[in-house]
Amino acid sequence: MNTFTGLLRALTTGPVIVTVDARNWRDYGGGVFTNCARKKNHVVLLVGRTPEYFVVRNNWGRRWGERGYMRIEIGYTCGIASEAYVPEL
């Protein structure tokens, strides 16, 4: 099983902690984001997905992005599917 498949499977049971490249995120105001590389420099919570995008919860507050959330193009955009941690209760 590859990392992407594992990430999608883990997301069906709850949120997943992922590392991403967030260098270009500062001015994000909405829409599906596609403009980033894969150098890890930030940790976020992956909370959902559609066939087109992942839904990410960031810790920069509700005034950032889409009320604290972001949509990222599905796939390896921002390196999102290359390193993940599934929280345990």
Backbone as CSV, one residue per row, in Angstrom:
resi,resn,N_x,N_y,N_z,CA_x,CA_y,CA_z,C_x,C_y,C_z
1,MET,0.846,-1.181,0.000,0.000,0.000,0.000,0.888,1.240,0.000
2,ASN,0.561,2.219,-0.830,1.356,3.441,-0.857,0.843,4.437,0.183
3,THR,1.585,5.491,0.410,1.243,6.488,1.420,-0.074,7.175,1.107
4,PHE,-0.327,7.481,-0.153,-1.556,8.169,-0.528,-2.775,7.319,-0.199
5,THR,-2.733,6.041,-0.549,-3.845,5.133,-0.248,-4.049,5.012,1.256
6,GLY,-2.957,4.917,2.001,-3.046,4.837,3.454,-3.642,6.096,4.062
7,LEU,-3.275,7.242,3.519,-3.816,8.504,3.997,-5.325,8.562,3.766
8,LEU,-5.767,8.181,2.594,-7.200,8.186,2.294,-7.950,7.231,3.214
9,ARG,-7.378,6.076,3.469,-8.014,5.085,4.365,-8.096,5.642,5.782
10,ALA,-7.009,6.227,6.271,-7.000,6.778,7.631,-8.022,7.900,7.775
11,LEU,-8.187,8.694,6.751,-9.105,9.823,6.794,-10.564,9.376,6.923
12,THR,-10.877,8.156,6.540,-12.253,7.668,6.672,-12.639,7.428,8.130
13,THR,-11.647,7.313,9.016,-11.946,7.062,10.427,-11.821,8.295,11.302
14,GLY,-11.264,9.390,10.760,-11.133,10.615,11.539,-10.037,11.507,10.996
15,PRO,-9.750,12.596,11.691,-8.725,13.537,11.238,-7.335,12.906,11.229
16,VAL,-6.467,13.461,10.378,-5.094,12.983,10.241,-4.162,14.182,10.326
17,ILE,-3.105,14.066,11.120,-2.101,15.114,11.215,-1.132,14.936,10.053
18,VAL,-0.875,16.020,9.302,0.029,15.948,8.148,1.015,17.104,8.171
19,THR,2.171,16.879,7.571,3.138,17.954,7.387,3.040,18.431,5.951
20,VAL,3.193,19.728,5.757,2.998,20.334,4.435,4.011,21.443,4.180
21,ASP,4.059,21.877,2.940,4.805,23.063,2.550,3.819,24.226,2.564
22,ALA,3.962,25.122,3.523,3.019,26.235,3.674,3.640,27.584,3.334
23,ARG,4.744,27.590,2.624,5.423,28.856,2.318,4.538,29.826,1.548
24,ASN,3.633,29.347,0.717,2.777,30.231,-0.093,1.363,30.378,0.471
25,TRP,1.137,29.996,1.696,-0.210,29.996,2.251,-0.654,31.327,2.845
26,ARG,0.247,32.209,3.153,-0.070,33.432,3.897,-1.251,34.202,3.292
27,ASP,-1.296,34.352,1.978,-2.333,35.156,1.336,-3.537,34.340,0.858
28,TYR,-3.617,33.075,1.246,-4.757,32.248,0.831,-6.048,32.827,1.392
29,GLY,-7.020,33.044,0.508,-8.300,33.599,0.934,-9.486,32.749,0.543
30,GLY,-9.255,31.672,-0.184,-10.342,30.799,-0.575,-10.060,30.100,-1.889
31,GLY,-10.855,29.095,-2.193,-10.687,28.317,-3.410,-9.809,27.094,-3.177
32,VAL,-9.610,26.325,-4.236,-8.770,25.123,-4.163,-7.329,25.530,-4.447
33,PHE,-6.470,25.307,-3.484,-5.075,25.735,-3.554,-4.224,24.698,-4.274
34,THR,-3.343,25.171,-5.153,-2.471,24.261,-5.906,-1.020,24.726,-5.942
35,ASN,-0.713,25.906,-5.416,0.583,26.533,-5.618,1.553,26.316,-4.453
36,CYS,2.176,25.163,-4.373,3.201,24.951,-3.356,4.105,23.787,-3.760
37,ALA,5.213,23.697,-3.076,6.186,22.633,-3.338,6.008,21.536,-2.289
38,ARG,7.072,20.795,-2.036,6.981,19.681,-1.094,7.993,19.762,0.043
39,LYS,8.490,20.952,0.333,9.425,21.108,1.449,8.617,21.306,2.729
40,LYS,8.721,20.397,3.659,7.896,20.414,4.867,8.327,21.513,5.826
41,ASN,7.355,22.333,6.262,7.664,23.386,7.208,6.485,23.744,8.112
42,HIS,5.401,22.955,8.064,4.209,23.286,8.848,3.396,22.015,9.081
43,VAL,2.702,21.974,10.215,1.846,20.833,10.558,0.405,21.321,10.619
44,VAL,-0.506,20.569,9.988,-1.927,20.910,9.975,-2.752,19.645,10.196
45,LEU,-4.053,19.842,10.345,-4.965,18.727,10.546,-5.810,18.533,9.288
46,LEU,-5.691,17.378,8.686,-6.494,17.014,7.524,-7.818,16.477,8.047
47,VAL,-8.934,17.141,7.706,-10.220,16.790,8.309,-11.242,16.213,7.339
48,GLY,-10.978,16.257,6.048,-11.940,15.720,5.097,-11.418,15.789,3.681
49,ARG,-12.243,15.313,2.744,-11.860,15.370,1.336,-13.084,15.211,0.460
50,THR,-12.939,15.628,-0.768,-13.885,15.365,-1.840,-13.052,14.743,-2.954
51,PRO,-13.623,14.382,-4.084,-12.789,13.876,-5.183,-11.816,14.922,-5.735
52,GLU,-12.071,16.209,-5.488,-11.228,17.275,-6.043,-10.229,17.861,-5.054
53,TYR,-10.516,17.828,-3.761,-9.633,18.503,-2.802,-9.699,17.886,-1.407
54,PHE,-8.607,18.146,-0.646,-8.552,17.841,0.778,-9.039,19.072,1.536
55,VAL,-9.636,18.870,2.706,-10.019,19.962,3.589,-9.047,19.955,4.764
56,VAL,-8.374,21.090,4.976,-7.334,21.215,5.986,-7.753,22.250,7.025
57,ARG,-7.537,21.933,8.281,-7.748,22.884,9.383,-6.386,23.403,9.792
58,ASN,-6.196,24.704,9.689,-4.927,25.320,10.040,-5.047,25.956,11.427
59,ASN,-3.931,26.306,12.033,-3.949,26.898,13.371,-3.673,28.406,13.341
60,TRP,-3.902,29.063,12.222,-3.635,30.494,12.095,-4.851,31.351,12.414
61,GLY,-5.900,30.766,12.909,-7.077,31.525,13.320,-8.160,31.593,12.263
62,ARG,-9.361,31.972,12.697,-10.529,31.990,11.814,-10.497,33.106,10.780
63,ARG,-9.640,34.095,10.955,-9.561,35.188,9.982,-8.729,34.806,8.764
64,TRP,-8.016,33.717,8.843,-7.188,33.245,7.736,-7.989,32.269,6.877
65,GLY,-7.748,32.272,5.576,-8.344,31.290,4.663,-9.853,31.323,4.654
66,GLU,-10.441,30.162,4.696,-11.902,30.011,4.727,-12.310,29.717,6.170
67,ARG,-12.262,30.775,7.003,-12.586,30.680,8.437,-11.703,29.665,9.153
68,GLY,-10.404,29.673,8.813,-9.439,28.791,9.450,-9.199,27.495,8.705
69,TYR,-9.914,27.298,7.623,-9.783,26.081,6.819,-9.230,26.412,5.438
70,MET,-8.816,25.368,4.742,-8.258,25.515,3.402,-8.619,24.284,2.579
71,ARG,-8.800,24.491,1.301,-8.987,23.379,0.372,-7.711,23.239,-0.457
72,ILE,-7.156,22.028,-0.493,-5.924,21.751,-1.236,-6.215,20.685,-2.281
73,GLU,-5.737,20.926,-3.481,-5.935,19.975,-4.584,-5.575,18.556,-4.139
74,ILE,-6.434,17.613,-4.466,-6.212,16.209,-4.079,-4.937,15.691,-4.729
75,GLY,-4.218,14.867,-4.040,-2.965,14.306,-4.534,-1.835,14.623,-3.588
76,TYR,-0.664,14.832,-4.125,0.513,15.115,-3.304,0.804,16.610,-3.199
77,THR,-0.167,17.468,-3.511,0.004,18.909,-3.447,0.504,19.321,-2.061
78,CYS,1.492,20.173,-2.023,2.112,20.667,-0.785,2.779,19.543,0.013
79,GLY,2.959,18.378,-0.593,3.563,17.253,0.099,2.632,16.610,1.112
80,ILE,1.355,16.897,1.014,0.380,16.509,2.036,0.291,14.997,2.257
81,ALA,0.539,14.207,1.234,0.353,12.763,1.370,1.652,12.014,1.644
82,SER,2.732,12.727,1.909,4.005,12.023,2.078,4.370,11.746,3.529
83,GLU,3.720,12.396,4.478,4.011,12.150,5.883,2.755,12.449,6.693
84,ALA,2.251,11.441,7.403,0.999,11.609,8.131,1.060,10.848,9.462
85,TYR,0.245,11.300,10.406,0.127,10.679,11.712,-1.343,10.622,12.078
86,VAL,-1.821,9.441,12.443,-3.208,9.273,12.834,-3.292,9.317,14.351
87,PRO,-3.972,10.327,14.921,-4.067,10.420,16.381,-4.866,9.250,16.958
88,GLU,-4.446,8.770,18.101,-5.180,7.714,18.795,-5.836,8.293,20.025
89,LEU,-6.979,7.749,20.378,-7.693,8.206,21.582,-7.215,7.459,22.793
